[in-house]
């Protein structure tokens, strides 16, 4: 990852010197590629890295802090949370953003819900699904469900951050426009060629002309067929129009492939890059904002709070508040999802003078629920659990004498009754 970030910084610097404020995104979604569509992708590795690092963070809590969880079952816990995140994320996208996927689709896998390449997943749904899985697993372990959700909330922010970095590499979920096509933008702005694959009617006039047709030909396309497809967009036959849209979209995707893979002729590569400057607007790199606001900032909050044991639900509530605030802030810079461009939940708060996106509405709900849970969890009676920093609540090493202290009262009382305490290995393995 560090090597990739270094190469990204060097490429960005070189490109900004050539065309100030107009870096054209040319990162490949593949770490390595076996064929045009098969290979190891950064997006998949982001999920793997997130779950692995989340596992080690949670293991530290189980090893050092107070927890009724059996450390030997932590791997199962992570797997169930991963399954819950994927199922919840997909169902969340389908139900919240594109209900047409509830029906059948052409070709494998025949059902839109399973066609993961169409639309992807929703972060709000993924969080909800993972929370349900964590609570269910905790109940099976005879542990407080909120403690399991706390463990999830403690490890999740790093995975969220890696996921947003992968979104940036893929050139998806990009931000709002800061400079129109053909005009220089700020040095931090990015132009995303993937935007051309989902073009709309307003952009059609810019997709025809000698430079575009020549670029399609140099990318391996048929220029005559491209011109014919452009003409077919005005056909009265719906099937003809759909075929034309697909062909032009594929032709635009091939231009992005040439940018990412590099053209054999440096002059051709530079000409294609110059064309993109005229076709694409400069946008906020909102994926990077999200990685910082929804990932690393939230991580700092939960790590700082759980340096010592907390009552179950406090960490999950803090995570929800911090995540919702970061998501609401980032939505001001993020372009709405394609499925919502015609129905953006465009309720306008006249007294604020801003539009409220659907993502912000959902985040406001999370903010309210998480703040209420944080307050309730902190006020209710119960034994504090977790904590990653060594202290008087730390379990003793094997063979070492226990140190009596006020924080260990529950275990001492349990030992007096002849029962294994919360801190003891016997108690955890029961």
N, C-alpha and C positions, 0 to 999 in steps of 0.2 A: 504493500500500500504506500509506504514511504517513497519507494522508487517511482511509483506512478505519480505521486504528488510532485516530486522533484521534476519529472519530465513534463508534467502539466505546467508547472511554473515557468520552465525554460521555454516551452512552446508559446505560452501566453505572452511572455516578454518579447520574444522574437517577432511574433505576429503584431503586437501592439506597436513595435518600432516601424514595421512595414506599413501598416494601415492603422493609425492611432484610433483607439477607442472602437475597434471593429473586429474583435476576435470572432472568427467563425468556428463554431464547435465542430471538432473533427475527431473526437474520441470514439474508439471502437467499444461496443458493449461486450466483446469477447476478450477473455484473457488469452485463449488460443482457440482456433477454429479448425474443425475437421472438415466441414463443408459449408455451403452458404448459410445454412440455418442451424447446423449442429456444432456445438462446441461448449467450452466452459465459459460461463458468463459472469461478469462482475456482480450482477444482481443476485444470482444464486449464492455466490461466495459471500456477499454481504449478509445474507440471512444466516449462513453457516457460521461466519465469524461472530455475528451478534449473539447467537445462541451459545456458542462455545464460551465467549467472554462472560455472558450472563451466568453460565454454569459456574465458572470460577468465582465470580463475585458472590453468588449464593452459597457456594461451598465455604467461603471464608466466614460467612455469618453462622453457618451451622457448626463450624469448627471452633469458633471463638465465642460466639454469642450464646444466648439462651434460646433454645428452640426444641419443641417436641418432635420435630421431623427426624426421621431416620436418614442419616447422611448417605447410606447405601442406596436409598431410593431417589436421590436427587436427580440422577440421569433420567429416570422414568418421569419425574415431575417436569423436567425441561422438555421432554418429548411430547407430553400431553399439552403443555402450554404452546408448543410449536404447532401442533395439530389444531388446537383451538384458534390460534392466531390466523392460520391459513383459511380454515373453514369460516370463521367469523368475518375475516377480511373480504373474502369472496362474496359471501351472502350480503355483507354490508354494502358492497359496491352495487350488486344487482338490485337490492331493495331500495337503496337510497338514491342511486344515480341512473340506473338503466334497467328498468323492469322488463324491457323487451327481451332481455336475455333469459327470462323465465321460460320462454318458448324454445322450440327446436331451432337448430342452425344447420346450414348446409355442410355436409361432410362430418368427419370425426371431430369432436366426440358427440355430435348430434344434439346435445343439450347445451344451451347457452351458458348455464351456470358453470359447467365444466370447461368451457372454452376460455381458459385463463388468459390467453393472449388477446382476448377482446375485452378491453377495459381494465383488467388487472384487479386490484383489491383496494378496499377503503381502510384507511388507518383507524378510523373510529370503530368500524366493525371488527377489525383485528384485535384492538384492545379489549373490546367487549367479549369476544370469543376466548381470548387468552385468560381473562378474569374468570369466566365460567369454568374453564378447564382447571385453573389453579384452585378455585374453591371446591370443586368436585373431588380433586385429588386430595386436598387437605382433609375433607370429611372422611375419606377412606383411610387416611393416616390417623384419624381421631385427633386432629389438630384443629385449632380455630381457623375457619375458612379465610378470615381476614389476614391471618398470618401468612397463609399461602399467597394471597394476593399481594401482600407486602413484599414477599420474596420476588414475585414476578415484577413488581414495580421497581424494585431495586436493580434488577438486571436488565430491564427492558430499554432504558434510554440509549445505551450504547448501540443496541441493535437498530433502534429507530434512526440514529445518526448515520450508521453505515448504510441503511436502506435509502436515506435521502442522498447520500453521496452516489449511490448506484443509480438513482433517478437522474442525477446530473450527468453521469457517464452515458446513460441511455439517451439523453437529450429529451426527456419527458418531464411533465409537470413544471414547465418553465414559467417564468414570471411575466409580468405585465410590460407593455411597451414603454421604453424610455426614449426611443428615437425611431422615426419611420424609415422604411427602406430607402437606401440611397443617401442617407444623411449620417454623418459621424455621430457615434454615441459616446457616453462616458467610457473611461478606460476599463471599468469593471464590468461593463455590459457584455452580453454574449448574443450571437445570432445562431439560432438552432435550425440546421437544414431539415431535421425531422418534421418541422412545422409545415414544410411543403407537401408532405405525404397526406395531410388532412386539410387540403386547401378548400376554400369556399368560393362562392360566386364572385365575391368582391375582389378576389385576387386573380381571377381568370385572365383579365387583360394583360397581366404581367407575365403570363406563362406561355405566351406566343411571341415569336420574333426570331430573327436570325441567330442571336446569341444563345437563346434557349434551345432552339432546334439543333444548333451545332454542338452544344453541350450534351444533349441527349444522344446524338450520333457518336460522340467521342466516348460516352459511357457504355457503348455497345447497343444502343437502341436503334430502332428504325425511324429515321426522320420523317419519311413519307407517311408511315403509319401514325406517327405522333400528330402530324398536321391533320390527318384524316380523323383521328380520335377527337381532336379539339373541335373540328367541325361537327362531329356527331353529338357533341354536348347539347346542341340546339335541336336535336332530332325529336320528333313527336313520339317516337317509340321508346317506352320506358326501358326495355331491355337493352336497346342500343345505347341509351344515355348511361346506364349503369356500367356497361362494358367500357365505354369511353372514360368514365370517371376512374375505373380501376386501372386502365392502361396508363393514364396520365399520372395517377398516384404512384404506380410502380416505376414509371420513368423518373419521377422526382426522387423516389427512394434510391434509385441507381446513382443519381448524382451525389447523394450523401455517402453512398458506399465508396465512390471514387475518392471523395474527400478523406474518408477515414483510412482507406487502404493505400492511398497515394497513387497518382497517375504516373505512367512510365515517362511521360514528357513533363519536365518541370514547368514549361511554358503553359501546357494544358492545365496543370494543377493551379497555376496562378490565375489563368483566365477563368476557371471555374470558381475560384475563391472571389474574384472580382465580381462575377455574376451574382453570387450569393449576397454580396454587399448591397446590390441593387434590388434583389428580390425579397430580402428578409429584414424585418425590423430588429433593432437592438432591444434586448429584454433584460429584466432583472434576473440574475441567477438565483431564483428563489429557492431552489433545491439546497443551495449552500446555506442560505439563511435558515432554512428549516433544520438542517443538520446541526446548526449551532443553537437555535432557539428551542427546538423540540427534542433535541438529543443531548448535547453536551451541557447546556444550561440546566436541564432537568436532572441530569446525572449529578451535577454538583450539588443540587438541592437535596436529593435523597441520600447521597453519600454523607453530606454534612449532618443531616438529621439523624441518620442511623449509626452514628459513631458510638452510640450507647443504646441499650434496649429501649424500645417504645411500645406503648400499648398497641395491640393489633388494630390495624386500620389507619394509623397515623401516617405511615409511609405511603400507603396507597392514596390517601387523601392529598398528601403533599404532592405526589406525582401528578395526580389529576389536575390540581390547581396550576402547577407549573407548566404542564403540557398544554392545557387549555389557553393559558395566557400567551405562551409562545406561538401556538397555532393561530390564535386570533390576530396577533401582531403580524405574522407572516402572510396571512390572507390578504392584507392590504397590498402586498407586492406580488402575489401569485395569480397567474391567469386562471380563471375558473376552468374546471374540467370540461372537456369537449362536449360531454353529454348535457351540460348545463348552460351552454352558451345562449340557447334560445329560452331557457327557463332557469335563470340564475338565482332564483329566490330573491328577486330584486325588490324586496321591501326596502323602502328608504326611510331612515330615521331622520325626519325633517329637522328635529331640534339639534341633531348632530351634523347633518349635512353630509352623511356618508351612506353608501349602500352596504347592506348586510348580506354576505354570501351565505350559501347553505353550510359551508364548512364552519363559518363563524357562529351560525345558529346552533349547530351541533356542539361546537366547543363551548358555547355559553351554557348549554345544558350540562356538559361535563363539569364545567367550572362550578356551577351551583351545587350539583350533587357531590362533587369532591370536597368542596369547602364545608358542606354540611356534615359529611362523613368525618372529615378531619376534626371538626369541633366535637362531634359526638364521641368519637373514639378517644380523644384526649380527656374528656370529662368522665367517661364511664369508669366503673370499677373494673379491675382486672390486672393481671400480672404483666409487666412489660416483657417483651420478647425481642429476640434478634440482637443487633449490635455487632459491628465488625472490629471495633477497637478493643484491645485487651484491657480488662479492668477487674474490679472485685467480683463481677459476674462470670468471669472466664472459667470454663471447666478446668479442673486440675489435670496435669499430665499423669499418665499411668504411674502408679507407685508413689506419687507425691502426696503429702498430707494436705487435707482441705484446710483452707483458711476461713475462719468464722468471720462473718461480717453481716451487716444489716441487709445487704442486697441479696444474701443467700438464705434468707429466712425460710423461704418456701421449701428449699431442698432439705434444710436441717429438720424442719417439721416433718417432712415426708420420711426422712431417715429414722426419726424417732419412732414413727409408726411401723418401722420395718419395711417400708416401701421404697423403691428406687426413686431418687429425686429427678428433677427436670434436667439437671446438669450432668447426671451420671450416664455413662455409656449404656449401662443396663437399662436405665429408664428410656433411653432413646431407641433401644433395640427391641423393646417389649412389643 
